[in-house]
Amino acid sequence: MKCVPKCIRVHKREGEEVRKRLADSGILDTGYKISRNGEFLEIPVLCDSFEGREAVDSEAEETESRPTEYREILDFPDWLNEELPSSYDIIGDVAIIKLSDALFPYRERIGEAMMEATPSIRAVMMDSGVKGEFRIRELEKIAGTGTSETVHKEFGVRISVDPSLVYFNPRLATERARVALCVKDGEKVIDMFAGVAPFPLVISKLARPEVIYAIDLNPEAERFMKANIESNHAANIVPIIGDARSAVKGLPKADRIIMNLPQSSDDFLDSALEAAKDGAVIHMHRVLERDEAEAFVAELTERMRSAGYNIRIARTSELKTYSPSMSVYVFDIVKC
Ligand SMILES: C[S@@+](CC[C@H](N)C(=O)[O-])C[C@H]1O[C@@H](n2cnc3c(N)ncnc32)[C@H](O)[C@@H]1O
């Protein structure tokens, strides 16, 4: 079944401004053309409403069709085609793809095809995996120009990042918005493993906390955090470079703590609980075998009780698949 495109109607006077804001927020539907109806423009969108304007069904024409699937462009034989990933990450104008050994000799052709399929991509990087305690990616450019430094846009926030220097995951956008919408006015928030500060930036944009402390051990994170705070006018974010365990000791008690360190976050949970007010919520990410998630919750509750803390797991959610048998979970933990 073909989808009916949705549009918002705006007066032509404000059309360009609204189009820009939609594009910045990543919800302009570029698959359809903007059309004119008298004094009004109908702008195709990927959401149900925007700034109080409701999106309505429209008869917008599709933009010029081009092969959107890079696999169609490559037209590899079946045995090789099956190796091609069905998805890849786009951070700003940089695409990042993981390739199997069989595809390695064809990497440059693959990169060119990706650029042809998605003209907004400036460079394609081959990702050989996330490494070390800073969780940074080993990247090799296989097509396009420039470096892996880019500006990613998410919910109207501009996130300056170089994924070869500091970790960033564009797939956590929905989780960042979910956490931001939980934040109440005046809260004190700590992000213990902030990277370039995407959680703090989205929270600062969508909520009204008093302060958000953004901690990261990676010294490269500092310049990106500072640039992001400035470009988003997010004066309530305080960047701190250092080890989260010691950095939280000097901070005022928090209402909410984010722990996005999926390999070992629970090793830091006692420090987070010490830094949290009673009733505070801790959003803790953890990678686990899918059939061990339930046992992990019981074991963690017991481990914290032995360390002198009472906790309640208010919500468990599977964020993404990590391997055939493992997933990344987020636990919303309440300090009782
Ligand atoms: C999975 S990344 C999360 C980044 C960020 N929250 C995001 O969503 O893009 C984990 C981050 O924790 C940082 N890190 C690792 N060990 C740390 C520690 N002991 N204290 C503070 N930060 C640490 C790494 O440098 C990395 O940037």
The ligand as an SDF file (V2000), in Angstrom:
LIG
                    3D

 27 29  0  0  0  0  0  0  0  0999 V2000
   28.7280    4.6870   25.1040 C   0  0  0  0  0  0  0  0  0  0  0  0
   29.5580    6.2280   25.2050 S   0  0  0  0  0  0  0  0  0  0  0  0
   28.1780    7.3000   25.5270 C   0  0  0  0  0  0  0  0  0  0  0  0
   28.2990    8.6740   24.9560 C   0  0  0  0  0  0  0  0  0  0  0  0
   27.0620    9.5250   25.0030 C   0  0  0  0  0  0  0  0  0  0  0  0
   26.2410    9.3210   26.1780 N   0  0  0  0  0  0  0  0  0  0  0  0
   26.2060    9.3820   23.7420 C   0  0  0  0  0  0  0  0  0  0  0  0
   25.0210    9.0590   23.8490 O   0  0  0  0  0  0  0  0  0  0  0  0
   26.7170    9.6260   22.6390 O   0  0  0  0  0  0  0  0  0  0  0  0
   30.3390    6.1120   26.7500 C   0  0  0  0  0  0  0  0  0  0  0  0
   31.2060    7.2990   27.0980 C   0  0  0  0  0  0  0  0  0  0  0  0
   31.7130    7.1060   28.4170 O   0  0  0  0  0  0  0  0  0  0  0  0
   33.0350    7.6160   28.4820 C   0  0  0  0  0  0  0  0  0  0  0  0
   33.6840    6.9650   29.6530 N   0  0  0  0  0  0  0  0  0  0  0  0
   34.2140    5.7340   29.7400 C   0  0  0  0  0  0  0  0  0  0  0  0
   34.6550    5.5060   30.9940 N   0  0  0  0  0  0  0  0  0  0  0  0
   34.3650    6.6220   31.7240 C   0  0  0  0  0  0  0  0  0  0  0  0
   34.5640    7.0060   33.0730 C   0  0  0  0  0  0  0  0  0  0  0  0
   35.1450    6.1920   33.9550 N   0  0  0  0  0  0  0  0  0  0  0  0
   34.1340    8.2230   33.4590 N   0  0  0  0  0  0  0  0  0  0  0  0
   33.5480    9.0850   32.5780 C   0  0  0  0  0  0  0  0  0  0  0  0
   33.3570    8.7830   31.2780 N   0  0  0  0  0  0  0  0  0  0  0  0
   33.7500    7.5710   30.8550 C   0  0  0  0  0  0  0  0  0  0  0  0
   33.6430    7.2950   27.1310 C   0  0  0  0  0  0  0  0  0  0  0  0
   34.6930    8.1750   26.8130 O   0  0  0  0  0  0  0  0  0  0  0  0
   32.4150    7.4730   26.1920 C   0  0  0  0  0  0  0  0  0  0  0  0
   32.3730    8.7780   25.6460 O   0  0  0  0  0  0  0  0  0  0  0  0
  1  2  1  0
  2  3  1  0
  2 10  1  0
  3  4  1  0
  4  5  1  0
  5  6  1  0
  5  7  1  0
  7  8  2  0
  7  9  1  0
 10 11  1  0
 11 12  1  0
 11 26  1  0
 12 13  1  0
 13 14  1  0
 13 24  1  0
 14 15  1  0
 14 23  1  0
 15 16  2  0
 16 17  1  0
 17 18  1  0
 17 23  2  0
 18 19  1  0
 18 20  2  0
 20 21  1  0
 21 22  2  0
 22 23  1  0
 24 25  1  0
 24 26  1  0
 26 27  1  0
M  CHG  2   2   1   9  -1
M  END
$$$$
